[in-house]
Amino acid sequence: MSAGRTDSSVWVAIDADSIVGFVAVKLHWEERMGEIYMVAVDPDLQGQGIGSALTAFALDWMKEAGMSIAMVETGGDPGHARAGHTYEKVGFRLWPVARYFKTL
């Protein structure tokens, strides 16, 4: 099974010479899928649209790179509720999946 070509990029949001957040993206060329694999915003600045702006920037970049679909994952627990809200706000829709794990 071939893993295919994947490229990764990271962008940083800066305000008044301080880092306030970042977004990390992978491009999966064979699937033409962009993956936002991490978005982080300074906890003191959450709820101000920084995460949405970073996500929108990443989506635009993926589209310009030729990706036809975007994917992002987050936890379903209350601690990740803000992240889920951010993703839904920019148009992502939840796709229910089951992921099973086993300790070896």
C-alpha positions as a printed Julia matrix, in Angstrom:
104×3 Matrix{Float64}:
   0.0    0.0    0.0
   1.46   3.33  -1.08
   1.17   6.31   1.24
   1.31   8.77  -1.67
   2.76  12.25  -1.65
   1.87  14.49   1.29
   3.03  18.06   1.84
   2.66  19.98   5.11
   2.6   23.71   5.81
   2.08  25.86   8.92
   0.93  29.5    9.14
   1.12  31.7   12.22
  -1.3   34.49  13.18
   0.48  37.5   14.68
  -1.03  40.53  16.42
   1.11  43.34  17.82
   4.28  41.24  17.42
   2.79  38.35  19.43
   1.83  34.93  18.12
  -1.9   34.51  18.73
  -2.5   31.23  16.87
  -1.5   28.9   14.08
  -2.91  26.44  11.56
  -1.17  23.34  10.19
  -2.26  21.75   6.91
  -1.4   18.58   5.01
  -2.11  18.11   1.32
  -2.82  14.51   0.3
  -2.19  14.72  -3.44
  -3.46  11.3   -4.53
  -6.82  11.86  -2.82
  -6.87  15.6   -3.71
  -7.72  16.16  -0.05
  -6.5   18.9    2.25
  -6.35  18.14   5.96
  -6.29  20.72   8.71
  -4.47  18.7   11.32
  -4.05  21.4   13.94
  -5.52  24.81  14.73
  -4.55  26.54  17.95
  -5.45  29.95  19.37
  -4.13  31.56  22.55
  -6.72  30.64  25.21
  -7.01  34.3   26.3
  -7.98  35.27  22.74
 -10.4   32.48  21.85
 -13.86  33.47  20.69
 -12.6   36.48  18.71
 -12.6   34.88  15.25
  -8.91  34.02  15.04
  -9.55  30.28  14.66
 -12.2   30.94  11.99
  -9.83  33.24  10.1
  -7.02  30.68  10.23
  -9.38  27.92   9.08
 -10.75  30.04   6.22
  -7.19  30.89   5.16
  -6.25  27.2    5.14
  -9.34  26.3    3.09
  -8.56  28.98   0.5
  -4.96  27.76   0.27
  -6.11  24.14  -0.19
  -8.5   25.13  -2.97
  -5.8   27.15  -4.75
  -3.49  24.11  -4.47
  -6.06  22.01  -6.36
  -7.63  20.04  -3.51
 -11.27  19.05  -4.03
 -12.17  18.2   -0.42
 -11.09  19.34   3.04
 -11.04  17.35   6.26
 -10.51  18.23   9.91
 -10.78  16.1   13.02
 -11.46  17.07  16.62
 -12.55  15.42  19.81
 -16.25  15.04  20.59
 -15.84  15.93  24.25
 -16.87  19.27  25.83
 -13.24  20.46  25.77
 -13.34  20.45  21.95
 -16.78  22.05  21.57
 -15.33  25.42  20.51
 -13.26  23.75  17.81
 -16.31  21.92  16.48
 -18.26  25.18  16.44
 -15.47  26.9   14.51
 -15.38  24.17  11.88
 -19.17  24.13  11.47
 -19.18  27.94  11.19
 -16.97  27.79   8.09
 -19.0   25.01   6.46
 -17.64  21.68   7.7
 -20.25  19.04   8.49
 -19.83  16.27  11.04
 -19.34  12.83   9.53
 -20.0   10.24  12.22
 -17.33   7.57  12.34
 -16.37   4.86  14.78
 -12.71   4.43  15.65
 -11.78   1.36  17.67
  -8.6    0.87  19.69
  -7.08  -2.11  21.46
  -4.2   -2.19  23.88
  -1.58  -4.73  22.82
